[in-house]
């Protein structure tokens, strides 16, 4: 097996993002969620992800925005985020190896953990609000 290079250029990020989302789109669990949400807007989403990862990994200010709000209302739970991480790690490990690659995996895992917990928190808060208003 050939030695894998580390993520070091925007072209590497594009390769990582394109192959990752190619795998996501085909996945039985999370593919339908992404495909339903994005429909024919995959290209703008991929461009946003190139910018996001360039900002995260190379400290280049290519992305500005708040990544959590678009995910807040998705029909997902911890199982979906676990699959997302599984696909991310297997995709990236098949193409790259090195310090920045490990940083990308750590950042992705942290994001998945945070998003999963925030979504659960907001759903629980909404359920509590709904239940308390029914009692009034």
PEZI-V549879 format. One line per field, one symbol per residue. ss: DSSP state (A for helix, B for strand, O for the rest). psi: psi as a letter, one per 20 degrees, with the letter a starting at -180 (. if undefined). A space follows every 10 residues. Layout:
ss->???
psi->???
//
This chain:
ss->OOOOOOOOOA AAAAAAAAAA AAAAAAOOOO AAAAAAAAOO OAAAAAAAAA AAAAAAAAOO OOOOOOOOAA AAOOOOOAAA AAAAAAAAAA AAAOOOOOAA AAAAAAAAAA AAAAAAAAAA AAAAAAAAAA AAAAAO
psi->pqpqrrpirh hggggggghg hghghiphgi ghgghgghdj kgghggghhg gghggghjkp mhppaohggi ihjqmqahgg hggggggggh ghhihqpagh ghgggggggg gggggghggg ghgggggggg hhhhh.
//
